Amino acid sequence: MFAIKCEIVWFGIPTRYAIATVAFLNFIYVYMLRLNVNIVIVAMVNYTAIPHTNITAAEECGYASSENGTETSPDEGEFLWDERLQSLVTGSFFWGYIVTQLTGGRLAERIGTKYMFASLQITVGIVTVCLPALAKVGVEFFIMGRIMLGLAQGALVPSMQPLIARWAPAAERNSFATFVFSGCQMGTILGTVCSGMMADNLGWEAVFYIEGSLSLVVVSAWLFFIYDSPSVHPRISRQEQEYLESSTVSSTKARKLRVPWKSIMKSPPCWALLSATFGYNWALYMLLTELPIYMRNIMHFNLKSNSLLSALPWLLMWMFSLVVAKISDVVVRRDWISVNTTRKMFNTIAFCGPALCLTIVSFIGCDRSGAQFCWDTLRSSGRARLH
């Protein structure tokens, strides 16, 4: 994906590509744990015992048969959580998430991404393993566990930015960052499918036990491969180190500067960026938290079909993210369009497409094919947004 400009090391792979690959795999894991509740909640809740959801498929959308896997499974969960509680369970993650989003990047600049990221991953794994026990004690404790997950995961994405700044040359930054963060979409795909399959075959508790325990493997690989800058990496070639330090923000030449908070808060471009990011993430996380429940309660897909169809938009999103990043790099490198215009053009596509699809899907009603097409188009067009 990236142009090789240094001698070949590590089984034919330059060190910075190994860094990108391990970071990519870690984000797969991060997002598997982030969304597993959104899928598993379909198996946790006893919908037929809740008055608000005790509606037959025929009454709601006219799907009374089990053709094409549309009839919901007769196996119901053990928790009597109504729609309000389900929304609290899925949404409480973001109560903690927004807090550490604001501090994660700055903290990583001070203490380093390597050990900060690893400690947060271990925390996420431990809390995930504890979630079944917390759910059985009470929904309040389960929500507290979700908030703790949000606090830990909120700092993970910002903490990656200093690492990318030191390992990605300017000419490769779009591809490098997009590849790393495309792990989020791949994690969503794998997490959605695997969580649904495990819950259907092994029970919903197994999802948390298995996925949470994987943190030991993931963190071990992270600690072995990841270093905060080329200057401290023990296995990098001298040629690649010199190339990276001359074309990135290396830790050795970066000056300690005070953050101009007042100027930032008064900057119109800053507020424009915040507004754009808010709109993008609102659609992103709304789809993450609500799509599986929508597929179950409105479209009446069973757990296995639900997980597969919920993963499809994210598969398209992942594919489009790599294509769009490559197109952007080519456009900028060949000087066809300025960097500023390229960013604005792709971001406009990324926002207008999902807005149109969200509007249309509200009028789709019970048309499964039309609704699925809108969800798929929403995510694939939304990934035109660039880092």
C-alpha positions in Angstrom: 0.0 0.0 0.0 2.9 2.4 0.8 5.8 3.2 -1.5 9.1 1.6 -0.2 11.8 4.1 0.2 14.2 2.2 2.6 16.0 -1.1 2.8 13.8 -4.2 3.4 13.7 -5.5 6.9 11.5 -7.8 9.0 10.7 -10.5 6.4 10.6 -8.0 3.6 8.5 -5.5 5.5 9.8 -2.1 6.6 9.4 -1.4 10.3 6.8 1.3 9.8 4.6 -1.1 8.0 4.9 -3.6 10.8 3.9 -0.7 13.2 0.9 0.1 11.0 -0.2 -3.6 10.8 0.0 -4.2 14.5 -1.9 -0.9 15.2 -4.5 -2.1 12.6 -4.9 -5.4 14.4 -5.3 -3.7 17.7 -8.1 -1.5 16.4 -9.9 -4.6 15.2 -9.8 -5.8 18.7 -10.8 -2.4 20.2 -14.0 -2.3 18.0 -14.9 -5.9 18.6 -15.1 -5.1 22.3 -16.8 -1.8 21.7 -19.8 -3.1 19.9 -20.3 -6.6 21.2 -23.1 -5.5 23.5 -25.0 -3.9 20.6 -25.2 -7.4 19.0 -25.5 -9.5 22.2 -28.2 -7.5 23.7 -30.6 -9.1 21.2 -29.8 -12.4 22.9 -29.8 -11.0 26.5 -33.3 -9.4 26.5 -36.6 -11.3 26.8 -38.5 -9.3 24.3 -41.8 -11.3 24.5 -42.1 -10.6 28.2 -41.8 -6.8 27.7 -45.2 -5.2 27.0 -43.8 -2.6 24.6 -42.1 -5.2 22.4 -44.7 -8.0 22.6 -45.8 -7.4 19.0 -45.9 -10.1 16.4 -44.0 -9.7 13.2 -47.3 -9.8 11.2 -48.7 -6.8 13.3 -45.5 -4.8 12.9 -44.2 -5.4 9.4 -46.2 -8.2 8.0 -43.5 -10.8 8.4 -45.1 -13.8 10.1 -43.2 -16.5 8.4 -39.6 -17.7 9.0 -38.7 -17.5 5.3 -35.2 -16.2 4.7 -34.4 -16.2 8.4 -36.7 -13.3 9.2 -38.6 -14.8 12.1 -36.9 -14.0 15.4 -35.6 -16.8 17.4 -37.9 -18.5 19.9 -35.0 -18.5 22.4 -35.4 -15.3 24.5 -32.9 -13.8 26.9 -33.2 -13.6 30.7 -33.3 -9.8 31.2 -36.5 -7.7 31.2 -35.0 -4.5 29.9 -37.4 -2.3 28.1 -36.5 0.1 25.2 -35.4 2.8 27.6 -33.0 0.5 29.5 -31.7 -1.0 26.3 -30.8 2.5 25.1 -29.1 3.3 28.4 -27.1 0.1 28.1 -25.9 0.7 24.6 -25.5 4.4 25.0 -23.8 4.5 28.4 -20.5 3.5 26.8 -20.3 7.0 25.3 -20.8 8.8 28.7 -17.3 7.7 29.6 -16.0 7.8 26.0 -16.5 11.5 25.5 -14.5 12.4 28.7 -11.2 10.7 27.8 -11.5 11.7 24.1 -10.6 15.2 25.2 -7.5 14.2 27.1 -6.2 11.0 25.5 -4.1 12.5 22.7 -2.4 15.1 25.0 -1.7 12.4 27.6 -0.1 10.1 25.0 2.2 13.0 23.9 3.4 13.2 27.5 3.8 9.6 28.5 4.0 7.8 25.2 1.5 5.8 23.2 3.0 2.4 23.8 2.4 1.8 27.5 -0.7 4.0 27.7 -2.4 2.0 24.9 -1.4 -1.3 26.4 -2.7 -0.5 29.9 -6.0 0.7 28.5 -6.3 -2.5 26.4 -5.8 -4.7 29.5 -8.4 -2.6 31.4 -10.9 -3.1 28.6 -10.3 -6.8 28.6 -10.8 -7.2 32.3 -14.0 -5.2 32.4 -15.3 -7.1 29.4 -14.8 -10.4 31.2 -16.7 -9.0 34.2 -19.7 -7.8 32.3 -21.8 -11.0 32.5 -21.5 -11.0 36.3 -22.4 -7.3 36.5 -25.5 -7.9 34.3 -26.7 -10.6 36.7 -26.2 -8.4 39.7 -28.2 -5.6 38.2 -28.6 -3.4 35.1 -27.1 -0.5 37.0 -23.8 -2.4 37.5 -23.8 -3.4 33.9 -24.2 0.2 32.9 -21.3 1.2 35.2 -19.2 -1.4 33.5 -20.1 0.1 30.1 -19.1 3.5 31.3 -15.7 2.1 32.5 -15.2 0.7 29.0 -16.0 4.0 27.5 -13.5 5.8 29.8 -10.8 3.3 28.8 -11.5 3.2 25.1 -12.1 6.9 24.7 -8.4 7.6 24.9 -7.3 4.9 22.5 -8.0 6.6 19.2 -6.5 10.0 20.3 -3.5 8.3 21.7 -2.7 6.8 18.3 -2.3 10.2 16.7 1.2 11.0 18.2 2.4 7.5 17.1 1.2 8.1 13.5 2.9 11.6 13.4 6.2 9.9 14.2 6.0 6.9 12.0 4.1 8.1 8.9 6.0 10.2 6.3 3.9 13.1 4.9 3.6 11.5 1.5 2.1 8.3 3.1 0.1 9.8 5.9 -3.3 9.4 4.3 -2.7 5.8 3.4 -1.0 5.0 6.7 -3.7 6.6 8.9 -6.5 5.2 6.9 -5.0 1.7 7.0 -4.6 1.9 10.8 -8.0 3.2 11.5 -9.7 0.9 8.9 -9.1 -1.6 11.7 -12.2 0.0 13.3 -14.4 -1.0 10.4 -12.8 -4.5 10.2 -13.3 -4.9 13.9 -16.9 -3.9 13.5 -17.3 -6.5 10.8 -15.6 -9.3 12.7 -17.2 -8.3 16.0 -20.7 -8.2 14.6 -20.4 -11.5 12.9 -18.4 -13.4 15.5 -20.4 -12.0 18.5 -23.7 -13.0 16.8 -22.4 -16.5 16.0 -20.9 -17.1 19.4 -24.1 -15.8 21.2 -26.2 -18.1 19.0 -24.1 -21.2 19.5 -22.4 -20.8 22.9 -24.6 -18.3 24.7 -24.2 -14.6 25.2 -21.9 -14.9 28.2 -19.3 -16.6 26.1 -18.9 -13.5 23.9 -17.6 -11.5 26.8 -15.4 -14.2 28.2 -13.7 -15.1 24.9 -13.3 -11.6 23.5 -12.2 -10.2 26.8 -9.5 -12.9 27.4 -8.0 -12.1 24.0 -6.6 -8.9 25.5 -3.6 -10.9 26.8 -2.6 -11.9 23.2 -3.3 -8.5 21.7 -1.3 -6.6 24.3 1.6 -9.0 24.1 1.9 -8.4 20.4 1.6 -4.6 20.9 4.4 -4.5 23.5 6.7 -6.5 21.3 6.3 -4.6 18.1 5.3 -1.0 19.0 7.7 1.8 20.0 6.9 5.4 20.4 9.4 6.7 17.8 12.0 5.4 15.3 14.8 6.6 17.5 14.0 4.1 20.3 13.1 1.1 18.1 15.7 -1.6 18.5 15.1 -3.4 15.2 14.7 -0.6 12.7 17.3 -0.1 9.9 19.4 3.0 10.1 18.3 4.0 6.6 14.6 3.8 7.5 15.2 5.6 10.8 17.0 8.5 9.0 14.3 8.7 6.4 11.5 8.8 9.0 13.2 11.4 11.2 13.7 13.7 8.3 10.1 13.4 7.1 8.1 13.2 10.2 7.6 15.0 13.6 10.3 13.0 15.5 10.3 13.1 19.3 13.9 14.3 19.3 13.3 17.5 17.2 9.8 18.3 18.4 9.8 21.4 20.6 7.7 21.6 23.8 5.1 24.2 23.0 2.2 25.6 25.1 -1.2 24.8 23.7 -2.9 28.1 22.6 -6.3 27.1 24.0 -7.8 30.6 23.7 -6.8 30.9 20.0 -8.1 27.4 19.4 -11.5 28.2 20.9 -11.8 31.4 18.8 -10.8 29.7 15.6 -13.6 29.3 13.0 -11.8 26.4 11.2 -11.6 24.6 14.5 -15.3 24.9 15.1 -16.0 23.9 11.5 -13.9 20.7 12.1 -15.6 20.0 15.4 -19.1 20.4 13.8 -18.2 18.2 10.9 -16.8 15.5 13.2 -19.8 15.7 15.5 -22.2 15.1 12.5 -20.1 12.2 11.2 -19.8 10.5 14.5 -23.5 11.0 15.3 -24.4 9.0 12.3 -21.6 6.5 12.9 -22.5 5.7 16.5 -26.2 5.8 15.9 -25.8 3.1 13.3 -23.5 1.1 15.6 -25.9 1.1 18.6 -29.3 1.0 16.9 -28.9 -1.1 13.7 -29.0 -4.5 15.4 -32.0 -3.6 17.5 -33.7 -2.2 14.4 -33.0 -5.4 12.5 -34.5 -7.4 15.4 -37.5 -5.4 16.5 -38.6 -3.8 13.2 -37.3 -6.1 10.5 -37.6 -9.3 12.7 -34.3 -11.0 11.6 -33.1 -13.8 13.9 -29.7 -13.4 15.7 -27.6 -15.1 13.0 -29.1 -13.1 10.1 -29.1 -10.0 12.2 -25.3 -10.2 12.8 -24.5 -10.9 9.1 -26.7 -8.1 7.7 -25.5 -5.6 10.4 -21.9 -6.4 9.3 -22.5 -5.7 5.6 -22.4 -1.8 5.8 -19.1 -2.0 7.7 -17.6 -4.3 5.1 -18.4 -1.8 2.4 -17.1 1.1 4.6 -13.8 -0.7 5.1 -13.4 -1.4 1.4 -14.3 2.2 0.4 -11.9 3.7 3.0 -8.9 2.1 1.4 -10.0 3.0 -2.1 -10.7 6.6 -1.2 -7.5 7.1 0.7 -5.5 5.8 -2.3 -7.4 8.1 -4.7 -6.7 11.0 -2.4 -3.0 10.3 -2.2 -2.8 10.1 -6.0 -4.7 13.3 -6.5 -2.5 15.2 -4.1 0.8 13.7 -5.3 0.1 14.5 -8.9 -1.1 18.0 -7.9 -4.5 17.6 -9.7 -6.3 19.4 -6.9 -5.0 21.1 -3.8 -4.9 19.3 -0.5 -7.5 21.7 0.9 -9.9 21.2 -1.9 -9.4 17.4 -1.8 -10.3 17.3 1.9 -13.4 19.5 1.4 -14.6 17.5 -1.6 -14.3 14.1 0.0 -15.8 15.3 3.3 -18.7 16.8 1.5 -19.5 13.4 -0.2 -19.0 11.8 3.2 -21.7 13.9 4.9 -24.2 14.4 2.1 -24.5 10.7 1.3 -25.4 9.5 4.8 -27.7 12.4 5.4 -29.7 11.5 2.3 -29.8 7.8 3.2 -30.9 8.5 6.8 -33.7 10.6 5.4 -34.8 8.0 2.9 -34.7 5.1 5.3 -37.3 6.8 7.6 -39.8 6.5 4.7 -38.8 3.0 3.7 -41.1 1.3 6.2 -41.0 -2.5 6.0 -39.1 -2.8 2.7 -36.1 -4.9 3.8 -34.2 -4.6 0.6 -34.6 -0.8 0.4 -33.6 -0.4 4.1 -30.5 -2.6 3.7 -29.5 -0.7 0.6 -29.8 2.6 2.5 -27.7 1.4 5.4 -25.0 0.0 3.1 -24.9 3.2 1.0 -24.8 5.3 4.2 -21.6 3.6 5.5 -19.8 3.3 2.1 -20.4 6.9 1.2 -19.6 8.0 4.7 -16.1 6.6 4.5 -15.2 9.2 1.9 -14.3 11.3 4.9 -10.5 11.6 5.3 -8.3 11.8 8.4 
